[in-house]
Amino acid sequence: MPRTPIVAIVDAYSTSRMLAPLFAERGYDCIHVQSTEEIPAPAAHSFLAENFVANIIHRGDDAATIAAIAAYEPVAVIPGMEMGVEFADLVSETLRLRTNGTALSTARRNKFEMIEAIRAAGLPATEQIQTDDWDALAAWHAGLGGRRVVIKPKTSLGNDGVFFCDDLDEVRGAYEALRDGADILGVPHSGLVAQEYIVGGEFCINTVSLDGVHHVCDIWRYEHLNVNGVRDLLGAFHLLPACDPESIRLAEYTFMVLDALGIKNGPAHTELRLTKDGPRLIETGARVAGADLPILTTTAIGDGHLEWTVDATVDPERFKTRCYDEYEIVKHAVSTLMISPKAGKLVSYPLMEQVEALESFHRARVFAKPGGRVPMTINDWTVPVIIQLAHEVRGSVQRDYATVRYLDGPSFYQLEEES
């Protein structure tokens, strides 16, 4: 009896947990490759072991792990979460499968090398410095005229460890916080990057590539808030039409970024700002988008980031016949990240029924559950609930989003009184 073909997914956490069931629908089994001996705590809840025929744990010996993967004769190796990108590159290249290769792997993870790679390709890019030396950082900041800068780890995930600094004292505080700290996954920071703050609206473009041909799956406009002592805290994603003039301009720039970073195959999630001088890259992740955004995309436009990733991986002919088509919005969509104003033991969400009764309500993904603790929201990892809205009428979504944003406040969270 013929053996069921295998796809290997490295670190299938967060949204990428949805890939294995989609491969199963196409007749493929999946093995999971765990790039760390322990699954990091923030990701552990999203790992669905039952979706895999095996879990291969990498314990530091590249050759041994690759040999264990090779025994399953996978037809493809793809990354799931950001932390699996470099190892997926190594495995796919070693096994001579379709790959992005290892030559630019570091540039696809290291935020400094990423910007330098696109600058070397002739694309406009932000001013930046990579250093562990305080005097060098202070001198660089002074050279920018002391204006606002962004300081972050070289390999941050989401907006973990990202600081917006308006003066030298804040720069110093960020430097000291990152110098000896660790990221949300517990990995010690290996250095920091400081970049000029880019003024302009922020967007993300989700793409899938096959042999250097790129397809735009979906484009979203970010909405930020200055709350809980955090500047530019992400609050929502708004789906944009592919034919929007801003969308076209952003897509053209993104394709050049993907080429500069050597992303020829597989998914990518690219974040940009549109300045008065044109698009500027914030960063690109060579993996599917997080925050369950692709799940909402499937509802809004049909095939989204997940489905296109599966096509590029196991059905390249289908990808090639559709890759130049623009997506069309069937339902307008907004994904709202609720923002808890304080931490405490959560009793309930008293206003959730009002949210669920909204005309465009689609889904609520609850991370902080009643009976446990809800954190104060300060980054992507401390969002208590994501509310997804979708409707054929754009005005209905806009009204309901405004309602959700209004309801999200102290009254949305019933906390147990603490002595």
Secondary structure, 3 states (H helix, E strand, C coil): CCCCCEEEEECCCHHHHHHHHHHHHCCCEEEEEECCCCCCHHHHCCCCHHHCCEEEECCCCHHHHHHHHHCCCCCEEEECCHHHHHHHHHHHHHCCCCCCCCCCCHHHCCHHHHHHHHHHCCCCCCCEEEECCHHHHHHHHHHCCCCCEEEEECCCCCCCCCEEECCHHHHHHHHHHHHCCECCCCCECCCEEEEECCCCEEEEEEEEEECCEEEEEEEEEEEEEEECCEEEEEEEEEEECCCCHHHHHHHHHHHHHHHHCCCCCEEEEEEEEEECCEEEEEEEECCCCCCCHHHHHHHHHCCCHHHHHHHHHHCHHHHHHHCCCCCCCCCEEEEEECCCCCCEEEEECCCHHHHHCCCCEEEEEECCCCCCEECCCCCHHHCCEEEEEEECCHHHHHHHHHHHHHHCCHHHCEECCCC
